[in-house]
Amino acid sequence: MQLKKFPRWFLVLTVVTAWQSQVPYTRHSTLLQSLAAPNNDINEEIQSGRLLEGGAVIDFSSVKASSKAEAALAKAREALTGRPPLAHSTILGINDDVVREVGHPLGQFASQEDIQSCAAYLRSIAPKDLFVKRNNASPEQSFTSEQIAEFQTLLSKAFEEAGEVTSAFAKTFYLGTKVMGSEAQRAIWAVYVWCRRTDEIVDAPRDNNEDMLHDLSLWELRLENLWMYGEVVDVYDLCLLDSLVRYPNLDITPFLDMIRGMLMDVPGLGQDRYEKFDELHLYCYRVAGTVGLMSLPIFGCAPDYNDEVAREPALSLGVAFQLTNILRDVGEDAVQRKRVYLPQEDLKRFGVTEEQIMAQRVDENYIELMKFQIARARKYYERARRGVFMLAEESRLPVQVSIDAYGKILDKIEENGYDSLTKRAYVDKWEKLSIVPLSWYRTLDVSRTWPLPGDKPVQSLAEV
């Protein structure tokens, strides 16, 4: 996929414009297309270097000679016994090419596997937060304080851009992240931007579906190379890599599952109808529930909880968000994409036909169908709310803000007379901002004992 480049001022201008006016999602399309190619000057820096992790400055001369290389291999094999060769306990950063560049061409090893083992050993002893110039790397090179400072400056600029993108597309959530510690805040931005870019791959216009499948396959390969070898292509990759180093419990599985969820939306290759809710639930998990699992190691848990306990509320939050998206966009999905996400079993139960949805006819049957779907979505929001207090205190606000802001879309559907066929429920910027103080109060222990103004009752649903 050809990546477009854009100047930094364009991103800043777009953020300001989005903040000062009610900008529909589609108005961000230019910025979305640009997400894959951030600041070009920074990218050129990244293309010439590698990110390393470890404890102290490494002198590559320590593994220069063949005998020392053999010793390195022996240590690597010993360290890797009984676990994958690129587990999180090894450093994400030096790949096989770098091993060759610093004095170990392929001919000095018995096999490619030996190179990988040596690279794994180097990862285990390499320094943290270092930027190595590949063009002038040599066996005798060590890393100066100036080089370390250069990398730190680069990383700060990268996260600035990630924060700006998060602010442009999720202003209320972004405000919630501002109360988090800087390390967690930046990691959440990195994850958000990766998810946004993944979504854009699916939404980008193409001549055929095979091109989309090809682009998603390349995106998956890029993710795996970043995860296993620490290879970065642009500043947003660098942000995600830094987050992996700082949060070693981050699991690649939900990231891969999200890509599989996007594949479910590829026309002719995925699903455009769902017979039962269980099938739709799988889709909701993959495209949205995964975000909760990505974020959980970064958010952290309160002292009496752990990731395993908080996992179910995190999943429920993502499912609630995606169900809300589906209910908001029933008419748009049907007319523009010829897709009906609502389970076929529910349509039959309430006497609603696909022809009616395509024709955008709202009647009593459709209204009852929407009431049922909204009640189901609120059930998942309720499960998610119970998980807010399982999170570390500083991480609660962005999650609660998201719950309240997205949940308000369901209120808007109700205010529109349950017409999600010809009307699109929309929460304006001032309403979103007004949510933040109430969301903050909801994160306090006292708020657990009584309902707050605007709280909606959760109906009992045997199907949920």
Secondary structure in CASP SS format (residue, H / E / C, confidence):
PFRMAT SS
TARGET T0000
AUTHOR 0000-0000-0000
METHOD secondary structure of the structure
MODEL  1
M C 1.00
Q C 1.00
L C 1.00
K C 1.00
K C 1.00
F C 1.00
P C 1.00
R H 1.00
W H 1.00
F H 1.00
L H 1.00
V H 1.00
L H 1.00
T H 1.00
V H 1.00
V H 1.00
T H 1.00
A H 1.00
W H 1.00
Q H 1.00
S C 1.00
Q C 1.00
V C 1.00
P C 1.00
Y H 1.00
T H 1.00
R H 1.00
H H 1.00
S H 1.00
T H 1.00
L H 1.00
L H 1.00
Q H 1.00
S H 1.00
L C 1.00
A C 1.00
A C 1.00
P C 1.00
N C 1.00
N H 1.00
D H 1.00
I H 1.00
N H 1.00
E H 1.00
E H 1.00
I H 1.00
Q H 1.00
S C 1.00
G E 1.00
R E 1.00
L E 1.00
L E 1.00
E C 1.00
G C 1.00
G C 1.00
A C 1.00
V C 1.00
I C 1.00
D C 1.00
F H 1.00
S H 1.00
S H 1.00
V H 1.00
K C 1.00
A C 1.00
S H 1.00
S H 1.00
K H 1.00
A H 1.00
E H 1.00
A H 1.00
A H 1.00
L H 1.00
A H 1.00
K H 1.00
A H 1.00
R H 1.00
E H 1.00
A H 1.00
L H 1.00
T C 1.00
G C 1.00
R C 1.00
P C 1.00
P C 1.00
L C 1.00
A C 1.00
H C 1.00
S C 1.00
T C 1.00
I C 1.00
L C 1.00
G C 1.00
I C 1.00
N C 1.00
D H 1.00
D H 1.00
V H 1.00
V H 1.00
R H 1.00
E H 1.00
V C 1.00
G C 1.00
H C 1.00
P C 1.00
L H 1.00
G H 1.00
Q H 1.00
F C 1.00
A C 1.00
S C 1.00
Q H 1.00
E H 1.00
D H 1.00
I H 1.00
Q H 1.00
S H 1.00
C H 1.00
A H 1.00
A H 1.00
Y H 1.00
L H 1.00
R H 1.00
S H 1.00
I H 1.00
A C 1.00
P C 1.00
K C 1.00
D C 1.00
L E 1.00
F E 1.00
V E 1.00
K E 1.00
R H 1.00
N H 1.00
N H 1.00
A C 1.00
S C 1.00
P C 1.00
E C 1.00
Q C 1.00
S C 1.00
F C 1.00
T C 1.00
S H 1.00
E H 1.00
Q H 1.00
I H 1.00
A H 1.00
E H 1.00
F H 1.00
Q H 1.00
T H 1.00
L H 1.00
L H 1.00
S H 1.00
K H 1.00
A H 1.00
F H 1.00
E H 1.00
E H 1.00
A H 1.00
G H 1.00
E H 1.00
V H 1.00
T H 1.00
S H 1.00
A H 1.00
F H 1.00
A C 1.00
K H 1.00
T H 1.00
F H 1.00
Y H 1.00
L H 1.00
G H 1.00
T H 1.00
K C 1.00
V C 1.00
M C 1.00
G C 1.00
S H 1.00
E H 1.00
A H 1.00
Q H 1.00
R H 1.00
A H 1.00
I H 1.00
W H 1.00
A H 1.00
V H 1.00
Y H 1.00
V H 1.00
W H 1.00
C H 1.00
R H 1.00
R H 1.00
T H 1.00
D H 1.00
E H 1.00
I H 1.00
V H 1.00
D H 1.00
A C 1.00
P C 1.00
R C 1.00
D C 1.00
N C 1.00
N H 1.00
E H 1.00
D H 1.00
M H 1.00
L H 1.00
H H 1.00
D H 1.00
L H 1.00
S H 1.00
L H 1.00
W H 1.00
E H 1.00
L H 1.00
R H 1.00
L H 1.00
E H 1.00
N H 1.00
L H 1.00
W H 1.00
M H 1.00
Y H 1.00
G C 1.00
E C 1.00
V C 1.00
V C 1.00
D C 1.00
V H 1.00
Y H 1.00
D H 1.00
L H 1.00
C H 1.00
L H 1.00
L H 1.00
D H 1.00
S H 1.00
L H 1.00
V H 1.00
R H 1.00
Y C 1.00
P C 1.00
N C 1.00
L C 1.00
D C 1.00
I H 1.00
T H 1.00
P H 1.00
F H 1.00
L H 1.00
D H 1.00
M H 1.00
I H 1.00
R H 1.00
G H 1.00
M H 1.00
L H 1.00
M C 1.00
D C 1.00
V C 1.00
P C 1.00
G C 1.00
L C 1.00
G C 1.00
Q C 1.00
D C 1.00
R C 1.00
Y C 1.00
E C 1.00
K C 1.00
F H 1.00
D H 1.00
E H 1.00
L H 1.00
H H 1.00
L H 1.00
Y H 1.00
C H 1.00
Y H 1.00
R H 1.00
V H 1.00
A H 1.00
G H 1.00
T H 1.00
V H 1.00
G H 1.00
L H 1.00
M H 1.00
S H 1.00
L H 1.00
P H 1.00
I H 1.00
F H 1.00
G C 1.00
C E 1.00
A C 1.00
P C 1.00
D C 1.00
Y C 1.00
N C 1.00
D H 1.00
E H 1.00
V H 1.00
A H 1.00
R H 1.00
E H 1.00
P H 1.00
A H 1.00
L H 1.00
S H 1.00
L H 1.00
G H 1.00
V H 1.00
A H 1.00
F H 1.00
Q H 1.00
L H 1.00
T H 1.00
N H 1.00
I H 1.00
L H 1.00
R H 1.00
D C 1.00
V H 1.00
G H 1.00
E H 1.00
D H 1.00
A H 1.00
V H 1.00
Q H 1.00
R H 1.00
K C 1.00
R C 1.00
V C 1.00
Y C 1.00
L C 1.00
P C 1.00
Q H 1.00
E H 1.00
D H 1.00
L H 1.00
K H 1.00
R H 1.00
F H 1.00
G C 1.00
V C 1.00
T C 1.00
E H 1.00
E H 1.00
Q H 1.00
I H 1.00
M H 1.00
A C 1.00
Q C 1.00
R C 1.00
V C 1.00
D C 1.00
E H 1.00
N H 1.00
Y H 1.00
I H 1.00
E H 1.00
L H 1.00
M H 1.00
K H 1.00
F H 1.00
Q H 1.00
I H 1.00
A H 1.00
R H 1.00
A H 1.00
R H 1.00
K H 1.00
Y H 1.00
Y H 1.00
E H 1.00
R H 1.00
A H 1.00
R H 1.00
R H 1.00
G H 1.00
V H 1.00
F C 1.00
M C 1.00
L E 1.00
A C 1.00
E H 1.00
E H 1.00
S H 1.00
R H 1.00
L H 1.00
P H 1.00
V H 1.00
Q H 1.00
V H 1.00
S H 1.00
I H 1.00
D H 1.00
A H 1.00
Y H 1.00
G H 1.00
K H 1.00
I H 1.00
L H 1.00
D H 1.00
K H 1.00
I H 1.00
E H 1.00
E H 1.00
N C 1.00
G C 1.00
Y C 1.00
D C 1.00
S C 1.00
L C 1.00
T C 1.00
K C 1.00
R C 1.00
A C 1.00
Y C 1.00
V C 1.00
D C 1.00
K H 1.00
W H 1.00
E H 1.00
K H 1.00
L H 1.00
S H 1.00
I H 1.00
V H 1.00
P H 1.00
L H 1.00
S H 1.00
W H 1.00
Y H 1.00
R H 1.00
T C 1.00
L C 1.00
D H 1.00
V H 1.00
S H 1.00
R H 1.00
T H 1.00
W C 1.00
P C 1.00
L C 1.00
P C 1.00
G C 1.00
D C 1.00
K C 1.00
P C 1.00
V C 1.00
Q C 1.00
S C 1.00
L C 1.00
A C 1.00
E C 1.00
V C 1.00
END
